[in-house]
Amino acid sequence: MFRLTQQEKRLVAFVLAAFLAGLGIKHWRETRAVEDAVAEVSVP
């Protein structure tokens, strides 16, 4: 196969971390929106 240099490994790790952070933030925003909507409906 091929070997990645140290700089290329860091780049791959950064891209992967950014992707996972984006998924985590997306999930957090979606679940938070549901909780806020429930809170607004349940408050008289």
C-alpha positions as YAML, in Angstrom:
chain: A
units: angstrom
residues:
- id: 1
  name: MET
  ca: [0.00, 0.00, 0.00]
- id: 2
  name: PHE
  ca: [1.29, 3.45, 0.84]
- id: 3
  name: ARG
  ca: [2.61, 5.17, 3.94]
- id: 4
  name: LEU
  ca: [1.36, 8.48, 5.28]
- id: 5
  name: THR
  ca: [3.77, 11.09, 6.55]
- id: 6
  name: GLN
  ca: [3.33, 12.52, 10.05]
- id: 7
  name: GLN
  ca: [1.77, 15.69, 8.60]
- id: 8
  name: GLU
  ca: [-0.67, 13.68, 6.50]
- id: 9
  name: LYS
  ca: [-1.68, 11.63, 9.54]
- id: 10
  name: ARG
  ca: [-2.40, 14.85, 11.45]
- id: 11
  name: LEU
  ca: [-4.49, 16.14, 8.55]
- id: 12
  name: VAL
  ca: [-6.54, 12.93, 8.40]
- id: 13
  name: ALA
  ca: [-7.05, 13.03, 12.18]
- id: 14
  name: PHE
  ca: [-8.17, 16.68, 12.02]
- id: 15
  name: VAL
  ca: [-10.67, 15.99, 9.22]
- id: 16
  name: LEU
  ca: [-12.04, 12.98, 11.08]
- id: 17
  name: ALA
  ca: [-12.32, 14.95, 14.34]
- id: 18
  name: ALA
  ca: [-14.09, 17.82, 12.55]
- id: 19
  name: PHE
  ca: [-16.54, 15.38, 10.95]
- id: 20
  name: LEU
  ca: [-17.31, 13.69, 14.28]
- id: 21
  name: ALA
  ca: [-17.68, 17.06, 16.02]
- id: 22
  name: GLY
  ca: [-20.13, 18.12, 13.33]
- id: 23
  name: LEU
  ca: [-22.20, 14.97, 13.83]
- id: 24
  name: GLY
  ca: [-22.16, 15.49, 17.60]
- id: 25
  name: ILE
  ca: [-23.27, 19.12, 17.32]
- id: 26
  name: LYS
  ca: [-25.99, 18.17, 14.83]
- id: 27
  name: HIS
  ca: [-27.32, 15.52, 17.20]
- id: 28
  name: TRP
  ca: [-27.16, 17.92, 20.17]
- id: 29
  name: ARG
  ca: [-29.04, 20.65, 18.31]
- id: 30
  name: GLU
  ca: [-31.73, 18.23, 17.11]
- id: 31
  name: THR
  ca: [-32.33, 16.76, 20.56]
- id: 32
  name: ARG
  ca: [-32.21, 20.17, 22.25]
- id: 33
  name: ALA
  ca: [-34.82, 21.56, 19.83]
- id: 34
  name: VAL
  ca: [-37.16, 18.71, 20.76]
- id: 35
  name: GLU
  ca: [-36.68, 19.32, 24.49]
- id: 36
  name: ASP
  ca: [-37.31, 23.07, 24.07]
- id: 37
  name: ALA
  ca: [-40.46, 22.42, 22.06]
- id: 38
  name: VAL
  ca: [-41.76, 20.05, 24.73]
- id: 39
  name: ALA
  ca: [-40.97, 22.60, 27.44]
- id: 40
  name: GLU
  ca: [-42.86, 25.35, 25.57]
- id: 41
  name: VAL
  ca: [-45.92, 23.14, 25.08]
- id: 42
  name: SER
  ca: [-46.03, 21.96, 28.70]
- id: 43
  name: VAL
  ca: [-45.78, 25.49, 30.20]
- id: 44
  name: PRO
  ca: [-49.28, 26.95, 30.72]
...
